[in-house]
Amino acid sequence: MYELMETERQAARPCAGHPGAGRDYVLGHSDDELRRLAGQSRFFGELTAQVLGAAGVGRGMRVLDAGCGAGDVSFLAAELVGSTGVVVGVDKSAGAVAAARKRASAAGLRNVAFIEGDICDLTPGHPFDAVVGRLVLMHQPDPAAALGHLAGHVRPGGLIIFQEMDISGAKSLPEAPLFEQTARCVAETLRRAGAETRMGLKLYRTFAAAGLPAPRMLMGARVEGGPDSYAYELLAETARTLLPLMERFGVATPEQISIETLAARLRREVVRGGGVIVVPPLVGAWARKPR
């Protein structure tokens, strides 16, 4: 436990003015957004666990979770590293870090700690066996610079693992016009706000630009149908969070979105059509740092 506390203290040292420092998170850090992120994390958890396992995260490893939010990826990593391992989650939002610490305490997890800080301004005291991140690089103004900086905290031979979305991969069969229109509005709003909506498919060249070996890559997606899927709520709540930006950027008006009934209308459309929707897929990429 002393080692975990020391890792937390060291990682919190700032490195002010780093050129890769990230922009503010587009979706914000309100309590509602943290709840949305928790639901999203449960929804995507199996896909992330698959990538972490395939990449080689295992018992006894020291893992840095960059842009940890409320801690969901940190908790997945903590299960894999076990009681002999250490996971340190870092996020610039004080509210997200507080929520993550509260959840870790409630779960009795002693092998995970959370610190507040910009992922591009960290100077840990000693290297990690792996750095991981989910839906983080898409919000960086220079993803390659951020990735290269984070890779600097990994020991030679250690793992760099990131999972990002390709929002253009949302689709439906038979076509569900409301679903596809809403997905386009979300994607366009994120794009105008500065997020890279195709970051998943850009991970290969981002690793190369960061001076890392060509990564192995794996795409996974949730294919959903029927009345009980959480996908409808997930898309509607994402649209709710982005609605002020949608209006500001001229993407859609509140009247066009009708947010209070959006989830129900999405559900009704898919169920009546007897079809399925593909939630934007996640692309995982991982490589080992050269020795």
C-alpha positions as CSV (number, residue, x, y, z in Angstrom):
1,M,0.0,0.0,0.0
2,Y,3.0,2.3,0.7
3,E,4.1,1.9,-2.9
4,L,0.7,2.8,-4.2
5,M,0.7,6.0,-2.1
6,E,4.1,6.9,-3.3
7,T,3.1,6.3,-6.9
8,E,0.2,8.6,-6.4
9,R,2.3,11.4,-4.9
10,Q,5.0,11.2,-7.6
11,A,2.5,11.1,-10.5
12,A,0.8,14.3,-9.2
13,R,3.9,16.4,-9.8
14,P,3.0,18.9,-12.6
15,C,5.0,19.6,-15.7
16,A,3.5,22.9,-16.5
17,G,3.2,24.1,-20.0
18,H,3.7,20.8,-21.8
19,P,2.9,21.3,-25.5
20,G,0.6,18.3,-25.6
21,A,-1.7,19.6,-22.9
22,G,-5.3,18.6,-23.7
23,R,-8.3,20.8,-24.3
24,D,-11.3,20.7,-22.0
25,Y,-13.4,17.6,-22.3
26,V,-16.2,18.5,-24.8
27,L,-19.0,16.7,-22.8
28,G,-18.1,18.4,-19.5
29,H,-18.0,16.8,-16.0
30,S,-21.4,17.5,-14.5
31,D,-23.0,14.9,-12.2
32,D,-25.3,14.0,-15.0
33,E,-22.4,13.5,-17.4
34,L,-20.5,11.3,-14.8
35,R,-23.7,9.1,-14.6
36,R,-23.9,8.9,-18.4
37,L,-20.2,7.9,-18.5
38,A,-20.8,5.2,-15.9
39,G,-23.7,3.8,-18.0
40,Q,-21.5,4.0,-21.2
41,S,-18.7,2.3,-19.4
42,R,-20.9,-0.6,-18.4
43,F,-22.2,-0.9,-21.9
44,F,-18.7,-1.0,-23.4
45,G,-17.0,-2.8,-20.6
46,E,-16.8,-6.2,-22.3
47,L,-15.1,-4.7,-25.4
48,T,-12.5,-2.9,-23.3
49,A,-11.8,-6.0,-21.2
50,Q,-11.2,-7.9,-24.4
51,V,-8.6,-5.5,-25.6
52,L,-6.8,-5.2,-22.2
53,G,-6.6,-9.0,-22.0
54,A,-5.5,-9.4,-25.6
55,A,-2.8,-6.8,-25.1
56,G,-1.4,-8.7,-22.1
57,V,-2.4,-6.8,-19.0
58,G,-1.9,-9.3,-16.2
59,R,-1.2,-9.9,-12.6
60,G,1.4,-7.9,-10.7
61,M,1.6,-5.1,-13.4
62,R,1.7,-1.4,-12.6
63,V,-0.8,0.4,-14.9
64,L,-1.5,4.1,-15.6
65,D,-5.1,4.9,-16.7
66,A,-4.9,8.2,-18.6
67,G,-8.1,10.2,-18.6
68,C,-9.7,7.8,-16.1
69,G,-13.0,9.7,-15.6
70,A,-15.0,8.0,-12.9
71,G,-12.7,5.0,-12.9
72,D,-14.3,2.3,-14.9
73,V,-11.3,1.4,-17.0
74,S,-9.1,1.5,-13.9
75,F,-11.4,-1.0,-12.2
76,L,-11.2,-3.3,-15.2
77,A,-7.4,-3.1,-15.1
78,A,-7.4,-3.6,-11.3
79,E,-9.2,-6.9,-11.8
80,L,-6.5,-8.0,-14.3
81,V,-3.5,-7.0,-12.2
82,G,-4.8,-8.4,-9.0
83,S,-3.8,-7.6,-5.4
84,T,-0.1,-7.6,-6.3
85,G,-0.5,-5.0,-9.0
86,V,-1.2,-1.3,-8.9
87,V,-3.4,0.9,-11.0
88,V,-3.2,4.7,-11.0
89,G,-6.0,6.7,-12.7
90,V,-5.5,10.3,-13.7
91,D,-8.1,12.8,-14.7
92,K,-8.2,16.6,-14.8
93,S,-11.7,16.8,-13.4
94,A,-11.8,17.0,-9.6
95,G,-15.4,15.8,-9.6
96,A,-14.5,12.7,-11.7
97,V,-11.6,11.9,-9.4
98,A,-13.7,12.3,-6.3
99,A,-16.4,10.0,-7.8
100,A,-13.7,7.4,-8.7
101,R,-12.2,7.4,-5.2
102,K,-15.6,7.0,-3.7
103,R,-16.4,4.0,-5.9
104,A,-13.1,2.4,-5.2
105,S,-13.6,2.8,-1.5
106,A,-17.1,1.4,-1.6
107,A,-15.8,-1.6,-3.5
108,G,-12.9,-2.2,-1.1
109,L,-10.3,-1.9,-3.8
110,R,-6.8,-1.3,-2.3
111,N,-4.8,-1.7,-5.5
112,V,-6.1,1.4,-7.3
113,A,-5.6,5.1,-6.6
114,F,-6.9,8.3,-8.4
115,I,-5.2,11.6,-8.8
116,E,-6.2,14.9,-10.4
117,G,-4.1,16.2,-13.2
118,D,-3.7,16.7,-16.9
119,I,-2.5,13.6,-18.6
120,C,0.1,15.6,-20.6
121,D,1.5,17.2,-17.5
122,L,2.5,14.1,-15.5
123,T,5.9,13.3,-14.2
124,P,5.7,9.9,-12.3
125,G,8.6,9.0,-10.1
126,H,9.1,5.6,-11.8
127,P,7.8,3.9,-14.9
128,F,4.7,1.8,-15.4
129,D,4.3,-1.6,-17.0
130,A,1.4,-0.3,-19.1
131,V,-0.5,2.9,-19.9
132,V,-4.1,2.5,-21.0
133,G,-6.9,4.9,-22.1
134,R,-10.3,4.8,-23.5
135,L,-12.0,7.6,-25.5
136,V,-9.1,9.9,-24.5
137,L,-7.0,10.7,-27.5
138,M,-10.0,11.9,-29.5
139,H,-10.2,14.9,-27.2
140,Q,-6.5,15.8,-27.5
141,P,-5.5,18.7,-29.8
142,D,-2.4,16.7,-30.8
143,P,-3.1,13.0,-30.2
144,A,0.4,11.9,-31.3
145,A,2.1,14.3,-28.9
146,A,-0.1,13.1,-26.0
147,L,0.5,9.5,-26.8
148,G,4.3,10.0,-27.0
149,H,4.3,11.8,-23.7
150,L,2.3,9.1,-22.0
151,A,4.5,6.4,-23.6
152,G,7.4,8.1,-21.8
153,H,6.0,6.9,-18.5
154,V,6.2,3.2,-19.6
155,R,9.2,1.1,-19.1
156,P,11.1,-0.4,-22.1
157,G,9.1,-3.4,-23.2
158,G,6.0,-2.2,-21.5
159,L,2.5,-1.8,-23.1
160,I,0.8,1.2,-24.6
161,I,-2.9,0.4,-25.0
162,F,-5.6,2.8,-26.2
163,Q,-9.2,2.3,-27.3
164,E,-11.0,4.9,-29.4
165,M,-14.3,5.3,-31.3
166,D,-15.1,5.5,-35.0
167,I,-18.4,7.3,-34.8
168,S,-18.9,7.0,-38.6
169,G,-19.5,3.3,-38.0
170,A,-23.0,3.8,-36.5
171,K,-25.5,2.1,-38.8
172,S,-28.9,0.3,-38.8
173,L,-30.6,-2.5,-40.7
174,P,-33.3,-2.0,-41.9
175,E,-32.5,1.7,-41.9
176,A,-33.7,3.5,-38.8
177,P,-33.7,7.2,-40.0
178,L,-34.1,8.7,-36.5
179,F,-31.2,6.7,-35.1
180,E,-28.9,7.6,-38.0
181,Q,-29.9,11.2,-38.0
182,T,-29.2,11.5,-34.3
183,A,-25.9,9.8,-34.6
184,R,-24.9,12.2,-37.4
185,C,-25.9,15.2,-35.2
186,V,-23.8,13.9,-32.3
187,A,-20.8,13.2,-34.6
188,E,-21.0,16.7,-36.3
189,T,-21.3,18.4,-32.9
190,L,-18.3,16.6,-31.6
191,R,-16.3,17.4,-34.8
192,R,-17.1,21.1,-34.6
193,A,-16.1,21.1,-30.9
194,G,-12.7,19.8,-31.9
195,A,-13.0,16.1,-31.1
196,E,-11.6,13.6,-33.6
197,T,-14.6,11.4,-34.4
198,R,-12.6,8.8,-36.4
199,M,-9.8,8.5,-33.8
200,G,-10.2,4.7,-33.7
201,L,-9.2,4.2,-37.3
202,K,-6.5,6.8,-36.9
203,L,-4.7,5.0,-34.1
204,Y,-2.3,3.2,-36.4
205,R,-0.8,6.4,-37.8
206,T,-1.0,8.0,-34.4
207,F,1.2,5.3,-32.9
208,A,3.6,5.8,-35.8
209,A,3.7,9.6,-35.4
210,A,4.4,9.1,-31.7
211,G,7.5,7.0,-32.6
212,L,6.0,3.8,-31.5
213,P,5.9,0.4,-33.3
214,A,3.0,-0.5,-35.5
215,P,0.2,-1.5,-33.1
216,R,-2.0,-4.6,-33.2
217,M,-5.6,-3.5,-33.6
218,L,-9.0,-4.9,-32.8
219,M,-12.4,-3.5,-33.6
220,G,-15.5,-4.3,-31.5
221,A,-19.0,-3.1,-31.6
222,R,-22.3,-3.6,-29.8
223,V,-25.1,-4.7,-32.2
224,E,-28.4,-4.0,-30.5
225,G,-32.1,-4.6,-31.0
226,G,-35.3,-5.2,-29.2
227,P,-37.0,-3.1,-26.5
228,D,-34.6,-3.7,-23.6
229,S,-31.3,-2.4,-25.0
230,Y,-29.5,0.4,-23.2
231,A,-28.3,1.8,-26.6
232,Y,-31.3,4.0,-27.0
233,E,-30.7,5.7,-23.6
234,L,-27.0,6.0,-24.3
235,L,-27.5,7.8,-27.6
236,A,-30.3,10.1,-26.2
237,E,-28.2,11.0,-23.1
238,T,-25.2,11.8,-25.2
239,A,-27.4,14.0,-27.3
240,R,-28.8,15.7,-24.2
241,T,-25.3,16.5,-22.9
242,L,-24.4,17.9,-26.3
243,L,-27.6,19.8,-27.0
244,P,-26.3,23.3,-26.0
245,L,-23.4,22.8,-28.4
246,M,-25.7,21.4,-31.1
247,E,-27.7,24.6,-30.9
248,R,-24.7,26.9,-30.7
249,F,-23.1,25.3,-33.8
250,G,-26.3,25.3,-35.8
251,V,-26.4,21.5,-36.0
252,A,-29.9,21.0,-34.6
253,T,-32.4,22.9,-32.4
254,P,-33.9,21.6,-29.2
255,E,-37.3,21.4,-31.0
256,Q,-35.7,19.2,-33.7
257,I,-34.1,16.8,-31.1
258,S,-37.1,16.7,-28.7
259,I,-34.8,15.3,-26.1
260,E,-37.3,14.2,-23.5
261,T,-38.9,11.7,-25.9
262,L,-35.8,10.8,-27.9
263,A,-34.9,7.5,-26.3
264,A,-38.5,6.3,-26.5
265,R,-38.8,7.2,-30.2
266,L,-35.4,5.5,-31.0
267,R,-36.6,2.4,-29.2
268,R,-40.0,2.4,-31.0
269,E,-38.3,2.9,-34.4
270,V,-36.0,0.0,-34.1
271,V,-38.5,-2.4,-32.5
272,R,-41.2,-1.7,-35.0
273,G,-38.7,-2.3,-37.8
274,G,-37.6,-5.6,-36.3
275,G,-34.0,-4.5,-37.0
276,V,-30.7,-3.8,-35.3
277,I,-28.5,-0.8,-34.7
278,V,-24.7,-0.8,-34.6
279,V,-23.5,1.5,-31.9
280,P,-20.3,3.3,-33.0
281,P,-17.5,0.7,-32.8
282,L,-14.5,0.9,-30.6
283,V,-11.0,0.2,-32.0
284,G,-8.3,-1.0,-29.6
285,A,-4.6,-0.6,-30.5
286,W,-1.6,-1.8,-28.5
287,A,2.1,-2.0,-28.9
288,R,5.2,-2.6,-26.8
289,K,7.6,0.1,-26.1
290,P,11.0,-0.7,-27.8
291,R,13.6,-1.9,-25.4
